[in-house]
């Protein structure tokens, strides 16, 4: 079958660094995406990795290892506003994504 | 600012009613998607469309149909609403992809549908 696994919940404190892991098992792989969703809001696109390595965008970075079928989202200098759900998603072809179930991140003062 | 607009934020319908959820995007995107989101189940794809009048079933199409008569508009239809279709419905759009180039999804704000 096809699946993505990510932790259901992560807790951290303001100013800290947190890593949200995602392992995937899919037939066909073009890239790994990350989305953020605040309570009551719509998912918003954060990052995309097609090749191995680290992509950095401000406080957020995303990593991919295709040989390990593994990626992670790294959030630095955590702020209260980073409390949200984070979804990894695999792009298999031209159009569709396969989604993980999401990781709920709670940032405490 | 690019947008995906869903016609209603909250909707309450009765069992057996035919329900129309509308979605419009202003980005000239080829692909449009309808998802439902339920606690603990993540995002589940109902239908998607990659061109006008073209559609494909997603993972949970039963009880739903879609219409895409114009590129910018993608409608989700619940033929006969049932209580198990109470959910958050999210519309999204994206450009077509070429090779490894990525075009992220842009989501609408969602429609919270309650069927009573």
Interface residues (C-beta under 8 A of the other chain):
Chain A: X30 X31 X33 X35 X41 X42 X43 X44 X45 X48 X50 X51 X87 X91 X94 X95 X96 X97 X99 X100 X101 X102
Chain B: X31 X40 X41 X42 X43 X45 X48 X50 X58 X90 X92 X94 X96 X97 X100 X101 X102 X104 X105 X106 X107 X108 X109 X110
